[in-house]
Amino acid sequence: MRFPFVLAWWEGRSSIRRVGLYMLSITLGVAALVSIHSFRSDVQRSIQLQSQRLLGADIVLRAERALPDSVLSLTDSLEAAGHPTSSAITVPSMVLAPSSGLVRLLQVRGVTGGWPLYGGVVAVPEGAWGRHMEAGKALVDAAVLTQLGMVVGDSLVIGTRTVEVVGVVRDLPTDVGFATAIGPRVYVASEVVENSGIMGFGSMARYTRFFVVPEASDRETIRTRYESVLEATSVTLRTAEEQAEDLTESIGYLAEFLSLVGLAALLLGGIGVGSAIHVFVKERITEVAILRCLGARQGGVFTAYLLQAGALGFLGAAAGAALGAILQQALPELLSGLLPVDVEPRFSALTVLAGIGIGVWVALIFALLPLLTIRDVPPLGALRQDFEEEVTKRRFDPIRWLAVLGLAASVLVLSILEAPSPRDGAAFAGFLGLTTLLLWVAGLGTIRAARWLFPAGAPYVVRQGFSNLFRPRNQTVAVILAMGFGVFVIGTIVQVQGRLVQEFQLEEASAGANLLLFDVQTDQTEGILDLLPPGSLDETEGLVPLISSRLVAINGVGRQDLEALEGEGAPETWALRREYRHTYRGDLTDAEELVAGRWWEDAAPSEPGVARISMDIDLASELGVDIGDRITWDVSGIDVESEIVSLRRIDWAQFRTNFFVVFEPGPLDEAPATWVALAAIPEEEPRNAFQRDLVRTYPNVSVLDITRVRETLGSILGQVDRAVRFLAGFSALAGLLVLVGTLASSRQQRQREGALLKTLGARRRQVLSVLLTEYLALGGLAAITGLILATAASSWVLTEVFQLDFGVRLLPLLAIWLAVSLLTLVTGVVGSRDLLRRPPLPVLRGE
């Protein structure tokens, strides 16, 4: 019973340098998993603890119009029952800084009461929060000072009112995600917002009411009792628990995606372990045969080497867990702009133990297959070592097949545990398995192709380096597996990440429009046209009318009856309840494509009193309607009957005035409307001058400067990009370690070959040229194979998962190919320093 442990101890001390290098890749994989899981636990715990602080209350009511009387009865009853309350009105509006003359679209928030009801606000100077409730005073986000070139004490013009900035808000507990995507905020009393002239017809004001309801049972009772009233009035009720759940889910998706990247690094380490043990076993065949001659049992020798692999796996996993605990402290800082809470890292023994367990299991399961070869070493192998190097394998070995199934099952289970859903995990595992198989086939194919395409007419050093690709005990398959897998992971991430970033970058219209004017009243259209610089208005669209409406019925069936429908084909509730903003026009825009039906001039005329409409094809699918169906709309209290005559596919990424529903000109011409327009003013100074004149003349009109939105989105996406690249670096580093270990595993054999070449007269420069040829070929082939597979994988992910068009990003792929080829070359040459320096005689003597 002691023999396996004694043998594992003695063998382990001598082999740790060689096999231990691979265990560093296990370290990286475990570090990635432990840090991500710990980070996710930290965020989830922080969100749960700060749920009320994040919402600023226990219950929040939100609406896009002033709360109706039926809902005010609810708020009055809660206030009468002793529940503290506050309210806020938020309006996007142009704000002028007279001191600098600059104008920006900001979020003006008028507050009543002690909002937020939970959590403290950090403002500068200390104690400034609350002064915005004073007449003529305001607090601002720090970005307001930067964008408007002003300081505390300067004035701001909001519509017809002028307020003094008395402080800066540094930390607001309710800030989540894209809270300032439209623009930073100005905090004033509600009276300023209501009496400044910025809340004209069609303004994008949002009304919010906050309540303290400490008991969860009371919150649920309120929801149940008033659910029908809230739905009928399109008022949203949200609790602190729901806010926490949504935020936890959002962070969870990001963490699970990053976990898959970490798992890929860990499995890459597993491949390295298997490759190292394979070479290690080959070098120990003679020793194993001698042990068998001395009476050692087959199972005892196998157990000794399995214990050795497990012990090294434990050391690598333990080091990875320690490194992961350190990285846990860095992830909150790396993703600080995306996190809705202040995350306090907390050591989790369970997460660390789970990481160590996974690391040990991956090391053992990948080492098992090559270790099973030890069972086939006969005692006579010690006497036949000069004649028989290969072990005769059994024709059918059920244990080996069980090991293969165990390996596949382990990868599948780990992928499902780390993925957002079992389906995603199974798909990920399938991709990994298919990728490994294809890389292995590519390695074998490279060996055969090298024989077939051998450059017989090339110089000697090229021929010798090329022949190393298919010589006995070559490294071709191992290097292509190691580096190819790493390139596959990195290439897939680069392709997917690049396309997603491109998708989030709002496309400009053909005229290069960068300003969106909205909340323009009908009597202001002529004046707006006079203010715009000549040629700046988008000529293809001009001023576009915007009419608010709500869906009343489909084919005569009322909305409430439609909401009660269930099963396939039933309309989606959100599509029935939302407020729509329609337009009317005679032509399609560049962002639209007619996919069914006919446009106005070619469509059949409708019945008198029925307007013809064109609908977005995705919305039609959500509503369960098609061409010929009729929809009744509530437009300013008047029912308008319409018939669908065409369906459009809209490219929402284009910076255009896109609408779900477009009416034919005529039926809505006299309906109450506001107007929007696209304009292009490329230079910053004329753009600032136009906005300054606009806010002074028409304070209710707002302008969205798309360049500012791009800056905000770019900052947030940049943080996600850094986190993904940071984790992807683990896979790249793991691949490098596996590569170094693969090259080091055949170091002794390569030294012997180099010594023979030197003995036969080869110079050091020639030996170096042989190495350069071999390693350049290996690196280039591994990179090409991995990139081909990465292109196929990213194509599937983008088209099937994200429903986006796919296009190959050639420059990043070329950069990866060059980097991997050079990395393999440098690693191989640096690892062969002894081969170049040592004289041949000591090597041939085995010294």
C-alpha positions in Angstrom: 0.0 0.0 0.0 2.9 2.4 0.7 4.7 1.7 -2.6 2.5 4.0 -4.8 2.9 6.9 -2.4 6.7 6.4 -2.1 7.2 6.1 -5.8 5.0 9.2 -6.4 7.1 11.2 -3.9 10.4 10.2 -5.5 9.3 10.5 -9.1 7.5 13.8 -8.4 10.6 15.5 -7.1 12.4 14.8 -10.3 9.6 15.5 -12.7 8.1 18.6 -11.2 10.3 20.9 -13.3 9.0 19.4 -16.5 5.3 18.6 -15.8 5.0 21.4 -13.3 5.3 23.9 -16.1 1.9 22.7 -17.4 0.4 23.0 -13.9 0.9 26.8 -14.2 -1.7 26.8 -16.9 -4.0 25.0 -14.4 -3.1 27.9 -12.1 -4.3 30.5 -14.6 -7.6 28.7 -15.3 -8.4 28.3 -11.6 -7.4 31.9 -10.9 -9.8 33.1 -13.6 -12.7 31.0 -12.3 -12.1 31.8 -8.6 -11.8 35.6 -9.2 -14.9 35.7 -11.4 -17.1 33.6 -9.1 -15.9 35.6 -6.1 -16.6 38.8 -7.9 -20.1 37.7 -8.9 -20.9 36.7 -5.3 -19.5 40.1 -4.1 -21.7 42.0 -6.5 -24.9 39.9 -5.8 -24.4 40.3 -2.0 -23.8 44.1 -2.4 -26.9 44.5 -4.6 -29.1 42.6 -2.1 -27.8 44.6 0.8 -28.1 47.9 -1.0 -31.4 47.3 -2.9 -33.3 50.0 -1.1 -30.4 52.4 -1.6 -30.2 51.6 -5.3 -33.9 52.4 -5.8 -33.9 55.3 -3.3 -37.1 53.8 -1.8 -39.0 50.6 -1.2 -41.6 51.3 -3.9 -41.4 53.5 -7.0 -44.2 54.6 -9.3 -43.1 55.7 -12.8 -45.1 57.2 -15.7 -44.5 59.2 -18.8 -47.3 61.6 -17.9 -48.6 63.2 -14.8 -50.1 60.6 -12.5 -53.9 60.3 -13.1 -56.4 60.7 -10.3 -56.9 56.9 -9.9 -53.3 56.5 -9.0 -53.1 59.7 -6.9 -55.7 58.0 -4.6 -53.2 55.3 -4.0 -50.4 57.8 -3.3 -52.6 59.8 -1.0 -53.6 56.6 1.0 -50.0 55.6 1.4 -49.0 59.0 2.6 -52.0 59.2 5.0 -50.9 55.8 6.4 -47.6 57.3 7.4 -45.3 56.1 4.6 -42.7 58.8 3.9 -42.8 59.9 0.2 -41.1 62.1 -2.3 -41.4 62.8 -6.0 -39.4 63.8 -9.0 -39.9 65.1 -12.5 -37.1 64.5 -15.0 -37.0 66.3 -18.3 -34.3 66.3 -21.0 -33.7 69.9 -21.9 -31.2 72.3 -23.3 -29.3 74.2 -20.6 -27.2 77.3 -21.2 -24.2 78.4 -19.2 -24.0 82.2 -19.7 -20.4 82.4 -18.3 -19.0 80.3 -21.2 -21.8 80.6 -23.8 -22.0 76.8 -24.1 -25.2 74.8 -24.4 -25.8 71.1 -23.6 -28.7 68.7 -23.5 -29.0 67.8 -19.8 -31.4 65.9 -17.6 -33.2 68.5 -15.4 -34.6 66.8 -12.4 -37.1 68.6 -10.2 -37.3 67.1 -6.7 -40.0 67.4 -4.0 -39.4 66.0 -0.5 -36.4 64.2 0.9 -35.4 62.1 -2.2 -33.6 59.7 -2.1 -35.4 58.1 0.9 -32.6 55.7 1.4 -28.8 56.2 1.2 -26.8 59.4 1.5 -25.7 61.6 -1.3 -22.1 62.8 -1.4 -21.9 66.4 -2.6 -19.2 69.1 -2.6 -19.1 71.3 -0.6 -20.0 69.1 2.3 -23.7 69.5 3.2 -24.6 71.0 -0.2 -27.2 68.3 -0.9 -30.6 69.8 -0.2 -29.7 73.3 -1.2 -31.2 72.6 -4.7 -34.6 72.9 -2.9 -33.9 76.5 -2.3 -35.3 79.1 -4.7 -32.9 79.8 -7.6 -30.4 77.2 -6.5 -29.2 74.0 -8.3 -26.8 71.1 -7.9 -25.2 69.4 -10.8 -23.2 66.3 -11.8 -19.5 66.9 -12.1 -19.7 66.3 -15.9 -21.9 69.4 -16.2 -19.0 71.7 -15.1 -16.7 70.0 -17.6 -19.1 70.1 -20.6 -20.2 73.7 -20.0 -16.9 75.1 -18.9 -18.1 76.5 -15.7 -17.4 76.5 -12.0 -19.5 76.4 -8.8 -21.1 79.8 -8.3 -21.9 80.3 -12.0 -25.4 80.4 -13.3 -27.4 78.1 -15.6 -30.4 79.1 -17.8 -33.1 76.4 -17.8 -35.9 77.5 -20.1 -37.0 80.9 -18.8 -35.4 80.4 -15.3 -31.9 81.2 -14.2 -30.4 79.2 -11.3 -27.1 79.4 -9.4 -25.0 76.2 -9.1 -24.2 75.8 -5.4 -22.5 72.4 -5.5 -21.5 69.2 -7.3 -23.0 65.8 -6.8 -20.1 63.3 -6.5 -22.0 60.1 -5.6 -25.7 59.4 -6.0 -26.7 55.9 -4.8 -29.4 55.5 -7.4 -27.0 55.8 -10.4 -27.2 52.6 -12.5 -25.9 51.7 -15.9 -26.6 54.3 -18.6 -28.1 56.8 -16.2 -26.3 59.7 -17.8 -26.3 58.4 -21.4 -28.5 61.3 -22.6 -26.7 63.8 -20.5 -25.6 64.6 -17.0 -28.1 66.0 -14.5 -29.1 69.3 -12.9 -31.0 69.0 -9.6 -33.5 71.8 -8.8 -36.8 72.1 -7.0 -39.9 70.8 -8.9 -41.3 74.3 -9.1 -38.4 75.3 -11.4 -39.1 72.5 -13.8 -42.9 73.2 -13.9 -42.5 77.0 -14.4 -39.6 77.2 -16.7 -41.4 76.5 -20.0 -39.5 73.3 -20.8 -42.6 71.1 -20.3 -44.5 71.9 -23.4 -46.8 69.5 -25.3 -45.0 66.2 -26.2 -42.1 66.8 -23.9 -40.2 63.7 -22.7 -40.9 64.2 -19.0 -40.8 61.3 -16.7 -42.8 61.4 -13.4 -41.6 59.4 -10.4 -43.1 58.9 -6.9 -41.1 57.3 -4.1 -42.4 55.6 -0.9 -41.0 53.9 2.1 -42.9 50.7 2.8 -40.6 48.6 5.0 -42.6 45.4 5.2 -42.3 43.1 2.2 -45.8 41.8 2.8 -47.2 45.3 2.6 -45.4 45.9 -0.7 -46.9 42.8 -2.2 -50.4 43.7 -1.0 -50.1 47.1 -2.6 -49.0 45.6 -5.9 -51.9 43.0 -5.9 -54.6 45.5 -4.9 -53.7 48.2 -7.4 -52.4 46.1 -10.3 -55.4 46.6 -12.5 -55.4 50.3 -12.0 -51.7 50.7 -12.7 -51.9 48.6 -15.9 -54.9 50.6 -17.1 -53.0 53.9 -16.6 -49.6 52.6 -17.9 -48.0 53.4 -14.5 -45.2 51.1 -13.6 -44.7 49.9 -10.0 -41.3 48.7 -9.0 -40.0 47.4 -5.7 -36.5 47.3 -4.3 -36.5 43.5 -4.6 -37.3 43.7 -8.4 -34.6 46.3 -8.9 -32.0 44.1 -7.2 -33.1 41.0 -9.1 -32.8 42.7 -12.5 -29.4 44.1 -11.6 -28.2 40.8 -10.3 -29.3 39.1 -13.5 -27.6 41.6 -15.7 -24.3 41.3 -13.8 -24.8 37.5 -13.8 -24.8 37.4 -17.6 -21.6 39.3 -17.8 -19.9 37.1 -15.1 -21.1 33.9 -16.7 -19.7 35.0 -20.1 -16.4 35.8 -18.4 -16.5 32.5 -16.6 -16.7 30.7 -19.9 -13.5 32.5 -21.0 -11.9 31.4 -17.7 -13.1 27.9 -18.2 -11.5 27.9 -21.7 -8.2 28.8 -20.1 -8.6 26.0 -17.6 -9.4 23.4 -20.2 -6.4 24.6 -22.2 -4.3 23.9 -19.2 -5.9 20.4 -19.1 -4.8 19.8 -22.7 -1.3 20.8 -21.6 -1.4 18.4 -18.7 -2.4 15.6 -21.0 0.3 16.5 -23.5 2.9 16.6 -20.7 1.9 13.3 -19.1 1.9 11.7 -22.6 5.6 12.7 -23.2 6.4 12.0 -19.5 5.1 8.4 -19.8 7.0 7.8 -23.0 10.2 8.8 -21.3 9.4 6.5 -18.3 8.6 3.3 -20.2 12.0 1.8 -19.4 11.8 2.7 -15.7 8.3 1.3 -15.6 9.5 -2.0 -17.2 12.3 -2.3 -14.7 9.9 -1.8 -11.8 7.7 -4.5 -13.3 10.8 -6.8 -13.4 11.4 -6.0 -9.8 7.9 -7.2 -8.8 5.9 -3.9 -8.9 2.3 -4.5 -9.8 0.7 -2.8 -12.8 -1.9 -1.1 -10.6 0.7 0.1 -8.1 2.8 1.9 -10.8 -0.3 3.4 -12.4 -1.6 4.6 -9.0 1.8 6.2 -8.3 1.8 8.3 -11.4 -1.9 9.2 -11.0 -1.1 10.4 -7.5 1.7 12.4 -8.9 -0.6 14.1 -11.4 -3.2 14.8 -8.7 -0.6 16.3 -6.4 0.8 18.6 -9.1 -2.8 19.5 -10.0 -3.5 20.4 -6.4 -0.4 22.6 -6.2 -1.4 24.3 -9.4 -5.0 24.7 -8.4 -4.1 26.0 -4.9 -1.8 28.6 -6.4 -4.5 29.5 -8.8 -7.0 29.9 -6.0 -4.6 32.3 -4.2 -4.0 34.3 -7.4 -7.8 34.4 -7.9 -8.4 35.8 -4.5 -5.9 38.6 -5.4 -7.6 39.3 -8.7 -10.9 39.4 -7.0 -9.8 42.7 -5.6 -9.0 44.1 -9.1 -12.2 43.2 -10.9 -14.4 45.7 -9.1 -12.0 48.5 -10.1 -11.8 47.1 -13.7 -15.6 47.2 -14.0 -16.3 50.1 -11.7 -18.2 52.2 -14.3 -20.6 49.3 -14.9 -21.3 48.4 -11.3 -24.5 49.8 -9.7 -23.1 49.4 -6.2 -19.9 49.8 -4.2 -18.5 46.3 -4.1 -16.6 45.2 -1.1 -14.6 42.0 -1.9 -15.1 39.3 0.7 -13.1 36.1 0.8 -15.2 33.0 0.1 -13.8 29.7 1.3 -16.4 27.8 -0.6 -15.5 29.4 -3.9 -11.8 28.8 -3.3 -12.4 25.1 -2.4 -14.6 24.7 -5.4 -11.9 26.2 -7.6 -9.2 23.9 -6.2 -11.5 20.9 -6.6 -12.2 21.8 -10.3 -8.5 22.3 -11.0 -7.5 19.0 -9.4 -10.3 17.2 -11.3 -9.3 18.8 -14.7 -5.7 17.8 -14.1 -6.6 14.2 -13.2 -9.2 13.6 -16.0 -6.8 15.0 -18.7 -3.9 13.0 -17.3 -5.9 9.7 -17.0 -5.8 8.8 -20.7 -2.0 9.0 -21.2 -1.4 7.3 -17.9 -3.5 4.3 -18.9 -0.6 3.5 -21.3 1.4 2.4 -18.3 -0.8 -0.6 -17.9 0.5 -1.9 -21.2 4.2 -1.8 -20.4 5.5 -5.4 -20.2 8.4 -6.4 -17.9 10.4 -7.4 -21.1 10.3 -3.8 -22.2 13.4 -3.3 -20.0 15.3 -5.8 -22.2 13.9 -4.7 -25.5 14.3 -1.0 -25.0 16.9 -0.7 -27.8 14.5 -2.4 -30.3 11.0 -1.6 -29.2 10.1 1.9 -28.1 6.4 1.8 -28.6 4.0 0.1 -26.2 1.7 -2.4 -27.8 -1.8 -1.2 -27.0 -4.8 -3.4 -26.5 -7.3 -3.7 -29.4 -10.3 -3.0 -27.2 -9.9 -1.3 -23.8 -13.2 -0.6 -22.0 -11.4 1.4 -19.3 -9.9 3.7 -21.9 -13.3 4.3 -23.4 -14.7 5.0 -20.0 -11.9 7.5 -19.5 -12.8 9.2 -22.8 -16.5 9.4 -21.8 -15.5 10.7 -18.4 -13.4 13.5 -20.0 -16.3 14.4 -22.3 -18.8 14.4 -19.5 -16.5 16.5 -17.3 -16.2 19.2 -20.0 -20.0 19.2 -20.5 -20.8 19.4 -16.8 -18.3 22.2 -16.2 -19.6 24.2 -19.3 -23.2 23.9 -18.2 -22.3 25.0 -14.7 -20.5 28.1 -16.0 -22.8 29.1 -18.8 -25.9 31.3 -18.6 -28.2 28.3 -19.5 -27.8 24.6 -20.0 -28.3 25.0 -23.7 -25.5 27.6 -23.9 -23.3 25.3 -21.8 -23.9 22.3 -24.0 -23.3 24.4 -27.1 -20.0 25.7 -25.6 -18.9 22.2 -24.7 -19.8 21.1 -28.2 -17.7 23.9 -29.7 -14.8 23.0 -27.4 -15.0 19.3 -28.3 -15.3 20.0 -32.0 -12.5 22.5 -31.9 -10.2 20.1 -30.1 -11.0 17.3 -32.6 -10.5 19.6 -35.6 -7.2 20.8 -34.2 -6.0 17.2 -33.6 -7.0 16.3 -37.1 -5.3 19.4 -38.4 -2.1 18.4 -36.6 -2.2 14.9 -38.1 -3.0 16.4 -41.5 0.0 18.8 -41.1 2.3 15.8 -40.5 1.1 14.0 -43.6 1.1 17.2 -45.7 4.7 17.9 -44.6 5.7 14.6 -45.9 3.8 15.1 -49.2 4.9 18.7 -49.7 8.5 18.2 -48.6 10.6 20.9 -50.4 13.3 18.6 -51.8 14.9 21.4 -53.8 15.2 23.8 -50.8 18.5 24.5 -48.9 19.5 21.9 -46.4 18.5 23.9 -43.3 15.0 24.4 -44.6 14.7 20.7 -45.5 15.9 19.7 -42.1 13.6 22.1 -40.3 10.7 21.0 -42.4 11.4 17.3 -41.8 11.2 18.0 -38.0 7.4 18.5 -38.6 7.0 14.7 -39.3 10.0 13.1 -37.5 9.5 10.6 -34.8 8.3 12.2 -31.5 7.6 15.4 -33.4 5.8 18.3 -31.6 3.4 19.2 -34.4 0.2 17.8 -33.0 1.0 19.1 -29.4 1.9 22.6 -30.6 -1.1 22.9 -32.9 -3.4 21.7 -30.1 -1.9 24.1 -27.5 -1.4 27.2 -29.6 -4.4 26.5 -31.9 -6.8 26.3 -29.0 -5.5 29.5 -27.5 -5.7 31.3 -30.8 -9.2 29.9 -31.2 -10.3 31.5 -27.9 -8.6 34.8 -28.5 -9.7 35.0 -32.2 -13.4 34.3 -31.3 -13.4 36.9 -28.6 -11.8 39.5 -30.8 -14.3 38.9 -33.7 -17.4 38.8 -31.4 -16.3 41.7 -29.3 -15.4 43.9 -32.3 -18.7 43.3 -34.0 -20.7 44.0 -30.8 -18.8 47.3 -30.3 -19.5 48.2 -33.9 -23.2 47.4 -33.4 -23.5 49.7 -30.4 -21.8 52.5 -32.3 -24.7 54.5 -33.7 -24.4 54.7 -37.5 -24.5 58.1 -39.0 -27.0 59.0 -41.7 -25.9 59.5 -45.3 -25.7 63.2 -44.7 -23.5 62.8 -41.6 -26.3 64.0 -39.3 -25.0 64.4 -35.7 -27.9 66.4 -34.1 -31.4 65.3 -33.3 -33.9 68.1 -32.5 -37.1 67.1 -30.7 -40.0 68.6 -28.8 -40.4 71.1 -31.6 -43.9 72.6 -31.5 -45.9 73.1 -34.7 -45.8 76.9 -34.5 -42.0 76.8 -34.0 -41.1 74.9 -37.2 -40.5 77.9 -39.4 -38.3 79.6 -36.7 -36.2 76.4 -36.3 -35.6 76.3 -40.0 -34.3 79.9 -39.9 -32.0 79.1 -37.0 -30.4 76.1 -38.7 -27.2 76.9 -40.8 -27.9 76.6 -44.5 -27.7 73.0 -45.8 -27.5 71.5 -42.3 -31.1 70.0 -42.3 -31.3 66.4 -43.5 -33.0 67.0 -46.9 -34.3 63.5 -47.3 -36.5 63.8 -44.1 -36.7 67.5 -43.1 -38.9 68.2 -40.1 -40.7 65.0 -39.2 -44.1 65.0 -37.3 -44.4 62.8 -34.2 -47.9 61.8 -33.0 -48.4 60.0 -29.7 -51.0 57.2 -29.6 -52.0 54.0 -27.8 -53.4 50.8 -29.3 -57.1 50.3 -28.7 -58.1 47.2 -30.7 -56.9 44.7 -33.3 -59.5 43.6 -35.9 -62.2 44.8 -33.5 -60.9 42.9 -30.5 -60.2 45.3 -27.5 -56.8 45.5 -25.8 -58.0 43.9 -22.6 -59.4 40.9 -24.4 -56.2 40.7 -26.4 -54.1 40.7 -23.2 -56.2 37.7 -21.9 -55.2 35.6 -24.9 -52.7 32.9 -24.3 -50.8 30.4 -26.4 -49.0 30.6 -29.8 -49.9 33.7 -31.8 -51.2 35.7 -28.9 -50.0 39.3 -28.9 -47.1 40.3 -26.6 -48.3 42.3 -23.7 -45.6 45.0 -24.0 -46.6 45.7 -27.6 -50.2 46.2 -26.5 -49.6 48.5 -23.6 -46.8 50.7 -24.7 -47.3 54.3 -25.9 -46.5 54.6 -29.6 -45.2 57.6 -31.5 -46.2 57.6 -35.2 -45.4 59.7 -38.1 -46.7 60.2 -41.6 -44.7 60.6 -44.8 -44.8 59.7 -48.5 -41.4 57.9 -49.0 -39.2 55.3 -47.4 -35.9 56.3 -45.8 -32.5 54.8 -46.4 -32.9 52.8 -43.1 -36.1 51.0 -44.3 -36.7 48.1 -46.7 -40.1 47.1 -47.9 -40.4 43.3 -47.3 -44.2 42.7 -47.9 -47.1 44.6 -49.4 -47.0 47.8 -51.4 -46.2 51.5 -50.7 -48.9 54.1 -50.9 -48.9 54.8 -54.6 -49.1 51.1 -55.5 -51.3 49.9 -52.6 -55.1 49.4 -53.0 -57.2 52.2 -51.6 -58.8 51.6 -48.2 -62.4 52.2 -47.1 -63.4 55.7 -46.2 -62.4 56.6 -42.7 -59.6 53.9 -42.6 -56.0 55.1 -42.8 -53.4 53.0 -44.5 -50.2 52.2 -42.4 -46.9 50.5 -42.9 -45.6 48.5 -39.9 -42.2 47.2 -38.7 -42.1 43.5 -39.5 -40.8 42.6 -36.0 -43.6 44.6 -34.3 -46.1 42.9 -36.6 -44.8 39.5 -35.4 -45.1 40.6 -31.7 -48.7 41.7 -32.3 -49.6 38.7 -34.4 -50.8 40.8 -37.3 -50.2 40.8 -41.1 -51.1 42.7 -44.2 -54.9 43.4 -44.3 -55.4 43.4 -40.5 -56.9 46.5 -38.9 -55.7 48.3 -35.8 -57.5 51.0 -33.9 -55.4 53.7 -32.3 -56.3 56.3 -29.6 -54.8 59.6 -30.9 -55.4 62.4 -28.4 -58.7 60.8 -27.3 -60.0 60.1 -30.8 -60.1 56.5 -32.2 -58.4 56.2 -35.6 -59.0 53.1 -37.7 -56.0 51.8 -39.8 -55.2 49.0 -42.1 -51.8 47.4 -42.7 -50.8 47.6 -46.3 -47.1 46.9 -46.1 -44.4 45.6 -43.7 -40.9 47.2 -43.4 -37.6 45.9 -42.1 -35.8 48.8 -40.2 -32.1 49.2 -39.6 -32.4 50.7 -36.1 -28.6 51.2 -35.9 -28.8 54.0 -38.5 -29.1 57.5 -37.0 -32.5 58.1 -38.6 -36.0 59.1 -37.4 -37.2 55.5 -37.4 -40.8 54.6 -36.4 -42.6 51.3 -35.8 -45.7 52.6 -37.6 -45.8 55.1 -40.5 -49.2 56.5 -41.7 -49.9 57.6 -45.2 -50.1 61.4 -45.5 -53.5 62.9 -44.9 -55.4 61.1 -42.0 -53.1 62.5 -39.2 -52.2 65.8 -40.8 -54.4 67.7 -38.3 -53.6 65.6 -35.2 -51.7 67.3 -32.3 -48.0 66.7 -33.0 -44.5 67.6 -32.1 -41.7 67.6 -34.6 -38.2 66.1 -34.8 -35.4 66.8 -37.2 -32.0 65.6 -38.1 -29.2 68.1 -38.8 -25.5 67.9 -39.6 -23.2 70.6 -38.1 -19.7 69.0 -38.1 -17.7 71.8 -36.6 -18.0 72.2 -32.8 -18.1 76.0 -32.7 -21.0 76.4 -35.1 -22.8 73.5 -33.4 -22.4 75.2 -30.0 -23.6 78.6 -31.5 -26.7 77.0 -32.9 -27.6 75.3 -29.7 -27.0 78.5 -27.8 -29.3 80.5 -30.1 -31.9 77.7 -29.9 -32.1 77.5 -26.1 -32.5 81.3 -25.9 -35.2 81.4 -28.6 -37.0 78.1 -28.0 -36.2 76.8 -24.5 -38.6 73.9 -24.8 -36.8 72.4 -27.8 -34.0 69.9 -27.0 -31.1 68.7 -29.1 -29.4 65.4 -28.7 -25.8 65.7 -29.7 -24.9 62.2 -30.9 -21.2 62.8 -30.4 -21.8 63.0 -26.6 -23.8 59.7 -26.6 -21.0 58.0 -28.5 -18.6 59.2 -25.9 -20.7 57.7 -23.1 -21.3 54.4 -24.8 -17.7 54.2 -25.8 -16.6 54.6 -22.2 -18.9 51.9 -20.9 -18.2 49.5 -23.8 -14.5 50.2 -23.3 -14.7 48.9 -19.7 -16.5 45.7 -20.9 -13.8 45.3 -23.6 -11.0 45.7 -21.0 -12.6 43.0 -18.8 -13.0 40.6 -21.6 -9.5 41.2 -22.9 -8.1 40.8 -19.4 -9.7 37.4 -19.0 -8.8 36.4 -22.5 -5.2 37.1 -21.6 -5.4 34.2 -19.2 -6.2 31.9 -22.2 -3.3 33.4 -24.2 -0.9 33.0 -21.3 -2.1 29.5 -20.6 -1.4 28.7 -24.3 2.1 30.2 -24.0 2.8 28.0 -20.9 1.6 24.9 -22.7 3.7 25.8 -25.7 6.8 26.3 -23.5 6.1 23.0 -21.8 5.6 21.2 -25.1 8.9 22.4 -26.4 10.7 21.7 -23.1 9.3 18.1 -23.0 11.4 17.1 -26.0 14.4 19.1 -24.9 16.6 16.0 -24.3 15.8 14.5 -27.7 16.4 17.8 -29.5 19.8 18.3 -27.8 20.8 14.8 -29.0 19.7 15.7 -32.6 21.6 19.0 -32.4 24.7 17.2 -31.1 24.6 14.8 -34.0 24.2 17.7 -36.5 27.2 19.4 -35.0 29.2 16.2 -35.0 28.5 15.8 -38.7 29.8 19.3 -39.3 26.8 21.6 -38.9 27.6 25.1 -37.7 25.7 26.9 -34.9 24.2 29.2 -37.5 22.9 26.2 -39.5 21.4 24.6 -36.4 19.7 27.9 -35.5 18.3 28.1 -39.1 16.8 24.6 -38.7 15.1 25.7 -35.5 13.8 28.9 -37.0 12.3 27.0 -40.0 10.6 24.4 -37.7 9.2 26.9 -35.2 8.0 29.4 -37.7 6.2 26.7 -39.6 4.7 25.3 -36.4 3.5 28.8 -35.1 2.1 29.8 -38.5 0.2 26.6 -39.0 -1.2 26.6 -35.4 -2.3 30.2 -35.8 -4.0 29.7 -39.1 -5.8 26.6 -37.9 -7.0 28.4 -34.7 -8.1 31.5 -36.7 -10.1 29.4 -39.2 -12.0 27.8 -36.4 -12.4 31.1 -34.6 -13.9 32.6 -37.7 -16.4 29.8 -37.9 -17.3 30.0 -34.2 -17.7 33.8 -34.1 -19.9 33.6 -37.3 -22.2 31.2 -35.5 -22.3 33.2 -32.3 -23.0 36.5 -34.0 -25.7 35.2 -36.4 -27.4 32.7 -34.2 -27.0 34.1 -30.7 -26.9 37.9 -31.3 -28.8 37.9 -34.6 -26.2 40.1 -36.3 -24.5 40.1 -39.7 -21.0 38.6 -39.7 -18.0 40.0 -41.4 -14.4 38.8 -41.1 -12.1 41.4 -39.4 -8.9 40.8 -41.4 -6.6 43.2 -39.7 -7.0 41.9 -36.1 -6.7 38.3 -37.4 -3.6 39.1 -39.3 -2.2 40.7 -36.1 -3.0 37.6 -34.1 -1.3 35.4 -36.7 1.9 37.4 -36.7 2.0 37.6 -32.9 1.5 33.9 -32.5 4.0 33.0 -35.2 6.7 35.2 -33.7 5.8 34.0 -30.2 6.3 30.4 -31.1 9.5 31.3 -32.9 11.0 33.2 -29.9 9.8 30.6 -27.4 11.3 27.8 -29.3 14.7 29.5 -29.9 15.0 30.7 -26.3 14.1 27.3 -25.0 16.9 25.8 -27.3 19.7 27.9 -25.9 21.5 24.8 -24.5 21.3 23.1 -27.8 23.2 25.9 -29.4 25.7 26.4 -26.6 26.6 22.9 -25.4 29.3 21.0 -27.2 28.1 17.7 -28.8 30.3 15.2 -26.8 28.7 15.6 -23.3 25.3 15.3 -24.9 26.1 12.1 -26.8 27.6 10.6 -23.6 24.3 11.4 -21.8 26.0 13.8 -19.3 
